[in-house]
């Protein structure tokens, strides 16, 4: 928890985020974006990338590192 992340939206825009919670042994993450919205991302077994839990065609998540390091 507390890891920095970047939410990549369709069309090329990005939003900074922070990981709030980790579930299912790291396969599901809750992330708060810049506007305060909390989104869930799941690890796609097909691509090994984190994708929006509500739609595999929505935003994807890139983990950047742990805060303070």
N, CA, C and O of each residue as an XYZ file, in Angstrom:
276
protein
N       0.842     -1.175      0.000
C       0.000      0.000      0.000
C       0.890      1.242      0.000
O       2.007      1.226      0.518
N       0.377      2.302     -0.584
C       1.132      3.536     -0.655
C       2.000      3.667     -1.888
O       2.667      4.685     -2.075
N       1.997      2.646     -2.731
C       2.814      2.708     -3.948
C       2.243      3.749     -4.904
O       1.028      3.903     -5.023
N       3.129      4.452     -5.574
C       2.711      5.404     -6.597
C       2.315      4.644     -7.843
O       2.891      3.604     -8.164
N       1.332      5.169     -8.537
C       0.855      4.511     -9.754
C       0.482      5.573    -10.774
O       0.353      6.754    -10.454
N       0.311      5.121    -12.007
C      -0.143      5.997    -13.077
C      -1.278      5.272    -13.796
O      -1.129      4.129    -14.228
N      -2.401      5.954    -13.915
C      -3.567      5.408    -14.597
C      -3.513      5.905    -16.034
O      -3.540      7.108    -16.294
N      -3.437      4.955    -16.961
C      -3.349      5.282    -18.390
C      -4.741      5.160    -19.000
O      -5.314      4.072    -19.055
N      -5.273      6.281    -19.453
C      -6.603      6.315    -20.047
C      -6.512      6.126    -21.558
O      -5.487      6.414    -22.176
N      -7.603      5.639    -22.136
C      -7.699      5.483    -23.579
C      -7.493      6.849    -24.229
O      -8.086      7.831    -23.783
N      -6.695      6.930    -25.236
C      -6.435      8.190    -25.910
C      -5.116      8.814    -25.506
O      -4.705      9.819    -26.086
N      -4.441      8.230    -24.513
C      -3.110      8.702    -24.180
C      -2.983      9.624    -22.977
O      -1.874     10.056    -22.664
N      -4.074      9.940    -22.293
C      -3.934     10.794    -21.104
C      -3.591      9.937    -19.891
O      -3.914      8.750    -19.840
N      -2.934     10.555    -18.921
C      -2.497      9.861    -17.715
C      -2.964     10.614    -16.485
O      -3.206     11.820    -16.526
N      -3.086      9.874    -15.388
C      -3.500     10.428    -14.102
C      -2.654      9.750    -13.027
O      -2.479      8.531    -13.054
N      -2.133     10.523    -12.089
C      -1.368      9.943    -10.986
C      -2.319      9.302     -9.994
O      -3.454      9.748     -9.827
N      -1.845      8.246     -9.335
C      -2.659      7.569     -8.340
C      -1.804      6.982     -7.232
O      -0.578      6.920     -7.326
N      -2.493      6.550     -6.171
C      -1.847      5.914     -5.027
C      -2.595      4.612     -4.733
O      -3.825      4.593     -4.692
N      -1.848      3.527     -4.528
C      -2.465      2.249     -4.186
C      -2.936      2.312     -2.739
O      -2.144      2.566     -1.832
N      -4.231      2.080     -2.527
C      -4.814      2.111     -1.190
C      -4.889      0.740     -0.545
O      -4.709      0.614      0.666
N      -5.154     -0.293     -1.342
C      -5.316     -1.640     -0.800
C      -4.928     -2.673     -1.847
O      -5.046     -2.446     -3.051
N      -4.464     -3.812     -1.352
C      -4.074     -4.937     -2.199
C      -4.902     -6.135     -1.771
O      -4.963     -6.460     -0.585
N      -5.541     -6.797     -2.733
C      -6.394     -7.950     -2.455
C      -5.984     -9.118     -3.337
O      -5.229     -8.954     -4.295
N      -6.491    -10.301     -3.002
C      -6.298    -11.510     -3.815
C      -4.821    -11.754     -4.146
O      -4.459    -12.003     -5.295
N      -3.990    -11.676     -3.119
C      -2.549    -11.937     -3.262
C      -1.889    -11.071     -4.332
O      -1.005    -11.524     -5.058
N      -2.338     -9.812     -4.415
C      -1.733     -8.857     -5.345
C      -2.362     -8.817     -6.717
O      -1.884     -8.094     -7.591
N      -3.427     -9.578     -6.930
C      -4.063     -9.591     -8.251
C      -5.174     -8.553     -8.388
O      -5.662     -8.336     -9.497
N      -5.592     -7.900     -7.292
C      -6.627     -6.861     -7.330
C      -6.152     -5.700     -6.465
O      -5.768     -5.894     -5.311
N      -6.179     -4.488     -7.027
C      -5.707     -3.295     -6.327
C      -6.793     -2.233     -6.294
O      -7.550     -2.079     -7.252
N      -6.865     -1.504     -5.194
C      -7.706     -0.308     -5.109
C      -6.779      0.893     -5.198
O      -5.795      0.984     -4.464
N      -7.096      1.806     -6.093
C      -6.221      2.955     -6.359
C      -7.045      4.235     -6.342
O      -8.120      4.297     -6.938
N      -6.532      5.266     -5.651
C      -7.182      6.578     -5.654
C      -6.463      7.463     -6.656
O      -5.248      7.644     -6.584
N      -7.230      8.014     -7.598
C      -6.689      8.906     -8.613
C      -6.610     10.340     -8.125
O      -6.979     10.632     -6.988
N      -6.133     11.233     -8.973
C      -5.935     12.641     -8.624
C      -7.221     13.333     -8.166
O      -7.188     14.182     -7.275
N      -8.350     12.969     -8.775
C      -9.627     13.613     -8.445
C     -10.271     13.007     -7.202
O     -11.342     13.450     -6.788
N      -9.638     12.008     -6.604
C     -10.165     11.385     -5.404
C     -11.001     10.147     -5.650
O     -11.406      9.473     -4.704
N     -11.265      9.838     -6.916
C     -12.056      8.647     -7.248
C     -11.237      7.387     -6.978
O     -10.060      7.312     -7.330
N     -11.878      6.394     -6.347
C     -11.221      5.118     -6.086
C     -11.666      4.123     -7.149
O     -12.859      3.919     -7.372
N     -10.685      3.509     -7.796
C     -10.946      2.517     -8.846
C     -10.324      1.194     -8.435
O      -9.357      1.156     -7.674
N     -10.891      0.110     -8.948
C     -10.305     -1.207     -8.752
C      -9.695     -1.677    -10.059
O     -10.279     -1.521    -11.131
N      -8.505     -2.258     -9.945
C      -7.809     -2.832    -11.086
C      -7.499     -4.286    -10.790
O      -7.173     -4.638     -9.656
N      -7.600     -5.134    -11.807
C      -7.286     -6.554    -11.668
C      -6.173     -6.911    -12.644
O      -6.031     -6.302    -13.704
N      -5.394     -7.904    -12.263
C      -4.309     -8.363    -13.115
C      -4.876     -9.273    -14.194
O      -5.476    -10.305    -13.895
N      -4.685     -8.889    -15.436
C      -5.178     -9.676    -16.559
C      -4.259    -10.878    -16.777
O      -3.058    -10.702    -16.982
N      -4.804    -12.097    -16.736
C      -3.950    -13.261    -16.983
C      -3.453    -13.328    -18.432
O      -2.433    -13.961    -18.707
N      -4.157    -12.690    -19.341
C      -3.782    -12.725    -20.756
C      -2.614    -11.794    -21.065
O      -1.765    -12.116    -21.897
N      -2.567    -10.635    -20.396
C      -1.547     -9.636    -20.724
C      -0.556     -9.349    -19.594
O       0.469     -8.704    -19.815
N      -0.864     -9.831    -18.379
C      -0.048     -9.555    -17.186
C       0.015     -8.056    -16.888
O       1.010     -7.565    -16.356
N      -1.061     -7.330    -17.236
C      -1.179     -5.901    -16.916
C      -2.408     -5.703    -16.041
O      -3.361     -6.481    -16.092
N      -2.366     -4.643    -15.236
C      -3.534     -4.302    -14.431
C      -4.509     -3.517    -15.297
O      -4.155     -2.500    -15.893
N      -5.749     -4.010    -15.355
C      -6.802     -3.364    -16.134
C      -7.961     -3.023    -15.199
O      -8.081     -3.595    -14.115
N      -8.806     -2.098    -15.620
C      -9.971     -1.693    -14.837
C     -10.830     -2.921    -14.547
O     -11.126     -3.697    -15.455
N     -11.230     -3.102    -13.290
C     -12.005     -4.275    -12.898
C     -13.377     -4.314    -13.558
O     -13.938     -5.393    -13.747
N     -13.922     -3.158    -13.911
C     -15.262     -3.128    -14.498
C     -15.246     -3.347    -16.009
O     -16.270     -3.710    -16.587
N     -14.111     -3.133    -16.651
C     -14.039     -3.298    -18.105
C     -12.587     -3.492    -18.543
O     -11.750     -2.629    -18.279
N     -12.276     -4.591    -19.196
C     -10.896     -4.790    -19.658
C     -10.480     -3.791    -20.738
O      -9.300     -3.703    -21.075
N     -11.438     -3.038    -21.283
C     -11.127     -2.034    -22.308
C     -11.020     -0.632    -21.720
O     -10.849      0.339    -22.457
N     -11.119     -0.519    -20.383
C     -11.002      0.773    -19.712
C      -9.547      1.103    -19.441
O      -8.657      0.564    -20.099
N      -9.290      1.981    -18.483
C      -7.917      2.378    -18.177
C      -7.077      1.198    -17.690
O      -7.608      0.190    -17.224
N      -5.788      1.341    -17.804
C      -4.882      0.343    -17.237
C      -3.989      1.042    -16.213
O      -3.869      2.267    -16.204
N      -3.381      0.254    -15.369
C      -2.593      0.779    -14.254
C      -1.133      0.432    -14.430
O      -0.785     -0.696    -14.781
N      -0.281      1.413    -14.183
C       1.171      1.200    -14.189
C       1.682      1.520    -12.792
O       1.454      2.622    -12.293
N       2.366      0.581    -12.153
C       2.944      0.817    -10.823
C       4.288      1.518    -10.991
O       5.099      1.129    -11.832
N       4.519      2.559    -10.180
C       5.730      3.379    -10.338
C       6.738      3.187     -9.210
O       7.939      3.318     -9.446
N       6.298      2.884     -8.010
C       7.238      2.717     -6.904
C       6.577      3.027     -5.590
O       5.413      3.423     -5.547
N       7.316      2.847     -4.520
C       6.808      3.065     -3.169
C       7.089      4.493     -2.747
O       8.167      5.024     -3.013
N       6.124      5.114     -2.091
C       6.281      6.489     -1.595
C       7.480      6.601     -0.669
O       7.742      5.714      0.142
N       8.197      7.692     -0.801
C       9.299      7.975      0.115
C      10.611      7.312     -0.277
O      11.596      7.412      0.454
N      10.637      6.644     -1.406
C      11.886      6.012     -1.825
C      12.394      6.638     -3.092
O      13.439      6.237     -3.603
